[in-house]
Amino acid sequence: MRYRRPSKAIAPRDGGCIFPGCTMPVTWCDIHHVEHWQDLGPTDLVLLAALCRNHHRVTHRKDWTKQPTHNGWFTWTTPSGLTLTSRRHRPDTQRTTTQRTTTQRTNT
């Protein structure tokens, strides 16, 4: 579901598209439901994330999965099995280098 304006809770939390390496601002993002709203997935903050249109489409590609983590982040698993960890754009929510999962650049 695309909102005309990002949720007041999602915008300050995510600050932009949370896909690794993306710099798209939150005002250009869709709000993604981890559990699809068409399948009666809840509109719960921990299950919502800001994704730019391109990465929202990537998330819905066949054999890509996205899951929330216990600490409020998200991970994607690519069809090849590579795990990618979400990012946030606000300095106070960025992980330190030692906390980040190593990711490889993917063609999107």
Secondary structure, 3 states (H helix, E strand, C coil): CCCCCCCCCHHHHHCECCCCCCCCEHHHEEEEECCCHHHCCCCCHHHEEEEEHHHHHHHCCCCCEEEECCCCCEEEECCCCCEEECCCCCHHHCCCHHHCCCCCCCCC
